Amino acid sequence: MFFDNFDQIPTIATRTSCSIFVVPPETHLNLPHALYLRPDDDKKTNLISIESLRDFLALAQHRETKPRFFVVAPADAMNEPAQNAFLKTFEEPKPNCHFILLTEHPLSLLPTILSRAQIFYPRPSMPLDQPPTAQAKVLALAKKLITAEPNDLIAIAEELSKTKTKPREQALNVVATTIELLYKSYFKTNNPKFLTKLPHFINLYDNLSNNGHIKLHLVADLL
C-alpha cells in the first residue's frame, strides 16, 4: 500500500494495531500523544535490545481514551528477541494503542511481523502512465528479473555482472528500472503480486549500493 505525504500517517496508523512505513528512520512525524523508541545513544550499539523494548511496551499497557502512537525507529534495529517480544504485544493490543515501525529495510524484520502488519510505501513521484526511460537492454533485463523463476537467477546474475565497464552501475540501473516497473505495474493493474516483490528489489538495490557482491545478492536477495 502507498501514502502520499507524511501528514496521512496518523490517519493510516489508527486503522491498524501495527503499521510499517518504509521511510528514513529520522523522518519527523507530526503525531499527537506519541512515544518513541530508538537505539540508546549512551551505548556502543545501534541495536534496540529486548530490555529496552520491554520497558517501552510496558507503556502500552495503560488504558488510553484516545489514539496513542508508539513509534519504533529504526524498526530494523530491534534484535530478534526484541522483535519476537514486540510481535506478542501488537497481536493483542490495548484499545487506542497503535504501533508505527519506521524502516528503510522492511525485509530486516521477521516474516511473522511483516505478515501481520500493514506495510506502506511513499507513492512514487514518477509519471505512472509512462514507461521507464531506460535503454532497451536495461528494460529487457528488468522485465526478466520481474518474471524470473529461482532457477533463472544465476544466469541473469551472470549476464549482469559480465559487463566489462562499470558492472555495479549497470546492475544498479537494472534494479532501479525493475523497481520503477513494479511500482507502475501495480498502479496499472492493482495486482498485489507486484507489491509483494518490491521489498526484495529495494533490499537488493541497497546491498548493491553498499558494495555487496553482485552475483551473490542478485540470487540471495531475490529467492
LUMPAGU-982506 format. One record per residue (C-alpha): chain; residue number from 1; residue in three letters; z negated, y negated, x. Coordinates in steps of 0.1 Angstrom, whole numbers, plus 2048, in hexadecimal, padded with zeros to 3 digits. Layout:
residues N
{c = A, k = NUM, r = ALA, z = Z, y = Y, x = X};
...
//
This chain:
residues 223
{c = A, k = 1, r = MET, z = 800, y = 800, x = 800};
{c = A, k = 2, r = PHE, z = 805, y = 7DC, x = 80B};
{c = A, k = 3, r = PHE, z = 7F5, y = 7BA, x = 807};
{c = A, k = 4, r = ASP, z = 805, y = 798, x = 80B};
{c = A, k = 5, r = ASN, z = 7E8, y = 783, x = 81A};
{c = A, k = 6, r = PHE, z = 7C4, y = 786, x = 824};
{c = A, k = 7, r = ASP, z = 7B8, y = 773, x = 805};
{c = A, k = 8, r = GLN, z = 7C1, y = 792, x = 7F1};
{c = A, k = 9, r = ILE, z = 7A9, y = 7A9, x = 804};
{c = A, k = 10, r = PRO, z = 78A, y = 7A2, x = 7EF};
{c = A, k = 11, r = THR, z = 79C, y = 7AA, x = 7CF};
{c = A, k = 12, r = ILE, z = 7AC, y = 7C9, x = 7DE};
{c = A, k = 13, r = ALA, z = 78B, y = 7D6, x = 7ED};
{c = A, k = 14, r = THR, z = 778, y = 7D4, x = 7CC};
{c = A, k = 15, r = ARG, z = 790, y = 7EE, x = 7BD};
{c = A, k = 16, r = THR, z = 784, y = 80A, x = 7D3};
{c = A, k = 17, r = SER, z = 765, y = 815, x = 7E6};
{c = A, k = 18, r = CYS, z = 777, y = 814, x = 807};
{c = A, k = 19, r = SER, z = 797, y = 803, x = 812};
{c = A, k = 20, r = ILE, z = 7A8, y = 803, x = 834};
{c = A, k = 21, r = PHE, z = 7BB, y = 7E4, x = 83F};
{c = A, k = 22, r = VAL, z = 7D3, y = 7E8, x = 85C};
{c = A, k = 23, r = VAL, z = 7CC, y = 7C6, x = 86D};
{c = A, k = 24, r = PRO, z = 7BD, y = 7BA, x = 88E};
{c = A, k = 25, r = PRO, z = 798, y = 7C0, x = 88C};
{c = A, k = 26, r = GLU, z = 790, y = 79B, x = 894};
{c = A, k = 27, r = THR, z = 7A2, y = 791, x = 874};
{c = A, k = 28, r = HIS, z = 78D, y = 778, x = 861};
{c = A, k = 29, r = LEU, z = 787, y = 781, x = 83D};
{c = A, k = 30, r = ASN, z = 77A, y = 769, x = 823};
{c = A, k = 31, r = LEU, z = 762, y = 782, x = 813};
{c = A, k = 32, r = PRO, z = 744, y = 778, x = 7FE};
{c = A, k = 33, r = HIS, z = 724, y = 78C, x = 804};
{c = A, k = 34, r = ALA, z = 733, y = 79F, x = 822};
{c = A, k = 35, r = LEU, z = 721, y = 7B2, x = 83E};
{c = A, k = 36, r = TYR, z = 732, y = 7BB, x = 85E};
{c = A, k = 37, r = LEU, z = 72F, y = 7D7, x = 877};
{c = A, k = 38, r = ARG, z = 73E, y = 7D3, x = 899};
{c = A, k = 39, r = PRO, z = 738, y = 7E3, x = 8BB};
{c = A, k = 40, r = ASP, z = 718, y = 7D7, x = 8CB};
{c = A, k = 41, r = ASP, z = 721, y = 7BC, x = 8E5};
{c = A, k = 42, r = ASP, z = 700, y = 7C3, x = 8F7};
{c = A, k = 43, r = LYS, z = 70B, y = 7E7, x = 900};
{c = A, k = 44, r = LYS, z = 726, y = 7F1, x = 919};
{c = A, k = 45, r = THR, z = 73A, y = 803, x = 8FF};
{c = A, k = 46, r = ASN, z = 754, y = 7FA, x = 8E4};
{c = A, k = 47, r = LEU, z = 748, y = 816, x = 8CD};
{c = A, k = 48, r = ILE, z = 735, y = 814, x = 8AD};
{c = A, k = 49, r = SER, z = 71B, y = 82F, x = 8AF};
{c = A, k = 50, r = ILE, z = 70D, y = 844, x = 893};
{c = A, k = 51, r = GLU, z = 6EB, y = 832, x = 898};
{c = A, k = 52, r = SER, z = 6FB, y = 810, x = 893};
{c = A, k = 53, r = LEU, z = 70E, y = 81C, x = 875};
{c = A, k = 54, r = ARG, z = 6F0, y = 82B, x = 864};
{c = A, k = 55, r = ASP, z = 6DD, y = 80A, x = 867};
{c = A, k = 56, r = PHE, z = 6FC, y = 7F9, x = 857};
{c = A, k = 57, r = LEU, z = 6FF, y = 813, x = 83B};
{c = A, k = 58, r = ALA, z = 6DB, y = 80F, x = 832};
{c = A, k = 59, r = LEU, z = 6E3, y = 7EC, x = 827};
{c = A, k = 60, r = ALA, z = 6FC, y = 7FB, x = 80E};
{c = A, k = 61, r = GLN, z = 6E0, y = 80E, x = 7FC};
{c = A, k = 62, r = HIS, z = 6D2, y = 7F0, x = 7EA};
{c = A, k = 63, r = ARG, z = 6DB, y = 7E8, x = 7C5};
{c = A, k = 64, r = GLU, z = 6F6, y = 7CE, x = 7C4};
{c = A, k = 65, r = THR, z = 6FD, y = 7B9, x = 7A5};
{c = A, k = 66, r = LYS, z = 71E, y = 7AB, x = 7B1};
{c = A, k = 67, r = PRO, z = 738, y = 7B8, x = 7CA};
{c = A, k = 68, r = ARG, z = 72C, y = 7BA, x = 7EE};
{c = A, k = 69, r = PHE, z = 743, y = 7C3, x = 80B};
{c = A, k = 70, r = PHE, z = 73A, y = 7D8, x = 82A};
{c = A, k = 71, r = VAL, z = 753, y = 7D2, x = 845};
{c = A, k = 72, r = VAL, z = 758, y = 7E8, x = 864};
{c = A, k = 73, r = ALA, z = 76D, y = 7D9, x = 87F};
{c = A, k = 74, r = PRO, z = 77D, y = 7E9, x = 891};
{c = A, k = 75, r = ALA, z = 779, y = 808, x = 87D};
{c = A, k = 76, r = ASP, z = 788, y = 81E, x = 898};
{c = A, k = 77, r = ALA, z = 76B, y = 814, x = 8AE};
{c = A, k = 78, r = MET, z = 755, y = 82C, x = 89A};
{c = A, k = 79, r = ASN, z = 750, y = 84D, x = 8AD};
{c = A, k = 80, r = GLU, z = 755, y = 86D, x = 89B};
{c = A, k = 81, r = PRO, z = 731, y = 873, x = 890};
{c = A, k = 82, r = ALA, z = 730, y = 84F, x = 883};
{c = A, k = 83, r = GLN, z = 751, y = 855, x = 86F};
{c = A, k = 84, r = ASN, z = 742, y = 874, x = 860};
{c = A, k = 85, r = ALA, z = 723, y = 862, x = 856};
{c = A, k = 86, r = PHE, z = 738, y = 846, x = 847};
{c = A, k = 87, r = LEU, z = 74C, y = 85F, x = 833};
{c = A, k = 88, r = LYS, z = 72D, y = 86C, x = 822};
{c = A, k = 89, r = THR, z = 722, y = 849, x = 817};
{c = A, k = 90, r = PHE, z = 743, y = 83C, x = 80A};
{c = A, k = 91, r = GLU, z = 749, y = 85B, x = 7F5};
{c = A, k = 92, r = GLU, z = 72A, y = 853, x = 7E1};
{c = A, k = 93, r = PRO, z = 729, y = 82D, x = 7E1};
{c = A, k = 94, r = LYS, z = 70F, y = 818, x = 7CF};
{c = A, k = 95, r = PRO, z = 71C, y = 802, x = 7B4};
{c = A, k = 96, r = ASN, z = 72C, y = 7E1, x = 7C0};
{c = A, k = 97, r = CYS, z = 72D, y = 7EE, x = 7E5};
{c = A, k = 98, r = HIS, z = 74F, y = 7EC, x = 7F4};
{c = A, k = 99, r = PHE, z = 758, y = 7F7, x = 818};
{c = A, k = 100, r = ILE, z = 774, y = 7E7, x = 82B};
{c = A, k = 101, r = LEU, z = 781, y = 7F6, x = 84C};
{c = A, k = 102, r = LEU, z = 796, y = 7E0, x = 862};
{c = A, k = 103, r = THR, z = 7AB, y = 7F2, x = 87C};
{c = A, k = 104, r = GLU, z = 7CD, y = 7F0, x = 88E};
{c = A, k = 105, r = HIS, z = 7CB, y = 815, x = 894};
{c = A, k = 106, r = PRO, z = 7C6, y = 827, x = 873};
{c = A, k = 107, r = LEU, z = 7CF, y = 849, x = 882};
{c = A, k = 108, r = SER, z = 7AF, y = 846, x = 898};
{c = A, k = 109, r = LEU, z = 79B, y = 84C, x = 878};
{c = A, k = 110, r = LEU, z = 792, y = 86E, x = 86C};
{c = A, k = 111, r = PRO, z = 7AC, y = 87E, x = 854};
{c = A, k = 112, r = THR, z = 790, y = 882, x = 83B};
{c = A, k = 113, r = ILE, z = 78A, y = 85D, x = 83A};
{c = A, k = 114, r = LEU, z = 7B0, y = 855, x = 838};
{c = A, k = 115, r = SER, z = 7B4, y = 86D, x = 81B};
{c = A, k = 116, r = ARG, z = 798, y = 85E, x = 807};
{c = A, k = 117, r = ALA, z = 79D, y = 839, x = 80E};
{c = A, k = 118, r = GLN, z = 7B9, y = 821, x = 804};
{c = A, k = 119, r = ILE, z = 7CE, y = 815, x = 821};
{c = A, k = 120, r = PHE, z = 7DE, y = 7F2, x = 81F};
{c = A, k = 121, r = TYR, z = 7F8, y = 7E3, x = 837};
{c = A, k = 122, r = PRO, z = 803, y = 7BE, x = 839};
{c = A, k = 123, r = ARG, z = 824, y = 7BB, x = 826};
{c = A, k = 124, r = PRO, z = 840, y = 7B8, x = 840};
{c = A, k = 125, r = SER, z = 84F, y = 795, x = 843};
{c = A, k = 126, r = MET, z = 873, y = 7A2, x = 84A};
{c = A, k = 127, r = PRO, z = 88D, y = 7A0, x = 82E};
{c = A, k = 128, r = LEU, z = 889, y = 7C1, x = 81C};
{c = A, k = 129, r = ASP, z = 8AC, y = 7C2, x = 80E};
{c = A, k = 130, r = GLN, z = 8BD, y = 7C0, x = 830};
{c = A, k = 131, r = PRO, z = 8C2, y = 7DD, x = 849};
{c = A, k = 132, r = PRO, z = 8B1, y = 7DA, x = 86B};
{c = A, k = 133, r = THR, z = 8C4, y = 7C4, x = 884};
{c = A, k = 134, r = ALA, z = 8C6, y = 7E0, x = 89E};
{c = A, k = 135, r = GLN, z = 8E2, y = 7EF, x = 8B3};
{c = A, k = 136, r = ALA, z = 8F3, y = 80D, x = 8A2};
{c = A, k = 137, r = LYS, z = 8E5, y = 825, x = 8BC};
{c = A, k = 138, r = VAL, z = 8C2, y = 818, x = 8B7};
{c = A, k = 139, r = LEU, z = 8C5, y = 81A, x = 891};
{c = A, k = 140, r = ALA, z = 8D3, y = 83D, x = 893};
{c = A, k = 141, r = LEU, z = 8B5, y = 849, x = 8A8};
{c = A, k = 142, r = ALA, z = 89D, y = 838, x = 890};
{c = A, k = 143, r = LYS, z = 8AC, y = 84A, x = 873};
{c = A, k = 144, r = LYS, z = 8A9, y = 86B, x = 887};
{c = A, k = 145, r = LEU, z = 884, y = 865, x = 88D};
{c = A, k = 146, r = ILE, z = 87D, y = 85F, x = 868};
{c = A, k = 147, r = THR, z = 88D, y = 880, x = 85D};
{c = A, k = 148, r = ALA, z = 884, y = 894, x = 87C};
{c = A, k = 149, r = GLU, z = 873, y = 8B6, x = 878};
{c = A, k = 150, r = PRO, z = 859, y = 8C0, x = 892};
{c = A, k = 151, r = ASN, z = 872, y = 8D5, x = 8A4};
{c = A, k = 152, r = ASP, z = 88A, y = 8B8, x = 8A8};
{c = A, k = 153, r = LEU, z = 871, y = 8A0, x = 8B9};
{c = A, k = 154, r = ILE, z = 875, y = 8AE, x = 8DC};
{c = A, k = 155, r = ALA, z = 89B, y = 8A9, x = 8DC};
{c = A, k = 156, r = ILE, z = 897, y = 885, x = 8CE};
{c = A, k = 157, r = ALA, z = 87C, y = 87E, x = 8E9};
{c = A, k = 158, r = GLU, z = 894, y = 88A, x = 904};
{c = A, k = 159, r = GLU, z = 8B0, y = 874, x = 8F6};
{c = A, k = 160, r = LEU, z = 899, y = 855, x = 8F5};
{c = A, k = 161, r = SER, z = 88A, y = 85A, x = 918};
{c = A, k = 162, r = LYS, z = 8AB, y = 861, x = 92A};
{c = A, k = 163, r = THR, z = 8B6, y = 83D, x = 92A};
{c = A, k = 164, r = LYS, z = 8BA, y = 832, x = 94E};
{c = A, k = 165, r = THR, z = 8B1, y = 80E, x = 948};
{c = A, k = 166, r = LYS, z = 891, y = 803, x = 937};
{c = A, k = 167, r = PRO, z = 88A, y = 824, x = 924};
{c = A, k = 168, r = ARG, z = 869, y = 817, x = 917};
{c = A, k = 169, r = GLU, z = 879, y = 7F8, x = 909};
{c = A, k = 170, r = GLN, z = 894, y = 80D, x = 8F8};
{c = A, k = 171, r = ALA, z = 879, y = 825, x = 8EA};
{c = A, k = 172, r = LEU, z = 865, y = 807, x = 8DC};
{c = A, k = 173, r = ASN, z = 884, y = 7F8, x = 8CD};
{c = A, k = 174, r = VAL, z = 88C, y = 819, x = 8BB};
{c = A, k = 175, r = VAL, z = 868, y = 81D, x = 8AE};
{c = A, k = 176, r = ALA, z = 866, y = 7F9, x = 8A3};
{c = A, k = 177, r = THR, z = 887, y = 7FE, x = 890};
{c = A, k = 178, r = THR, z = 879, y = 81E, x = 881};
{c = A, k = 179, r = ILE, z = 85A, y = 80B, x = 874};
{c = A, k = 180, r = GLU, z = 870, y = 7F1, x = 865};
{c = A, k = 181, r = LEU, z = 886, y = 80B, x = 854};
{c = A, k = 182, r = LEU, z = 867, y = 81C, x = 846};
{c = A, k = 183, r = TYR, z = 85A, y = 7FC, x = 837};
{c = A, k = 184, r = LYS, z = 87B, y = 7F3, x = 827};
{c = A, k = 185, r = SER, z = 881, y = 817, x = 81B};
{c = A, k = 186, r = TYR, z = 860, y = 816, x = 80A};
{c = A, k = 187, r = PHE, z = 866, y = 7F5, x = 7F8};
{c = A, k = 188, r = LYS, z = 889, y = 800, x = 7EE};
{c = A, k = 189, r = THR, z = 87F, y = 822, x = 7E0};
{c = A, k = 190, r = ASN, z = 85A, y = 820, x = 7DA};
{c = A, k = 191, r = ASN, z = 858, y = 843, x = 7E9};
{c = A, k = 192, r = PRO, z = 836, y = 849, x = 7F9};
{c = A, k = 193, r = LYS, z = 844, y = 860, x = 814};
{c = A, k = 194, r = PHE, z = 850, y = 842, x = 827};
{c = A, k = 195, r = LEU, z = 82D, y = 832, x = 826};
{c = A, k = 196, r = THR, z = 81D, y = 853, x = 831};
{c = A, k = 197, r = LYS, z = 832, y = 853, x = 851};
{c = A, k = 198, r = LEU, z = 82A, y = 82F, x = 85A};
{c = A, k = 199, r = PRO, z = 808, y = 833, x = 86C};
{c = A, k = 200, r = HIS, z = 816, y = 84D, x = 883};
{c = A, k = 201, r = PHE, z = 832, y = 836, x = 88F};
{c = A, k = 202, r = ILE, z = 81B, y = 818, x = 892};
{c = A, k = 203, r = ASN, z = 804, y = 82E, x = 8A8};
{c = A, k = 204, r = LEU, z = 822, y = 839, x = 8BC};
{c = A, k = 205, r = TYR, z = 82D, y = 815, x = 8C2};
{c = A, k = 206, r = ASP, z = 80A, y = 80C, x = 8CE};
{c = A, k = 207, r = ASN, z = 808, y = 829, x = 8E6};
{c = A, k = 208, r = LEU, z = 82B, y = 822, x = 8F5};
{c = A, k = 209, r = SER, z = 822, y = 7FD, x = 8F8};
{c = A, k = 210, r = ASN, z = 803, y = 807, x = 90C};
{c = A, k = 211, r = ASN, z = 819, y = 81A, x = 925};
{c = A, k = 212, r = GLY, z = 813, y = 83C, x = 915};
{c = A, k = 213, r = HIS, z = 82A, y = 859, x = 91F};
{c = A, k = 214, r = ILE, z = 84A, y = 855, x = 90B};
{c = A, k = 215, r = LYS, z = 852, y = 87A, x = 905};
{c = A, k = 216, r = LEU, z = 82E, y = 884, x = 900};
{c = A, k = 217, r = HIS, z = 826, y = 86A, x = 8E5};
{c = A, k = 218, r = LEU, z = 847, y = 86D, x = 8D3};
{c = A, k = 219, r = VAL, z = 83F, y = 892, x = 8CD};
{c = A, k = 220, r = ALA, z = 819, y = 891, x = 8CA};
{c = A, k = 221, r = ASP, z = 816, y = 871, x = 8B4};
{c = A, k = 222, r = LEU, z = 830, y = 87D, x = 89B};
{c = A, k = 223, r = LEU, z = 825, y = 8A1, x = 896};
//
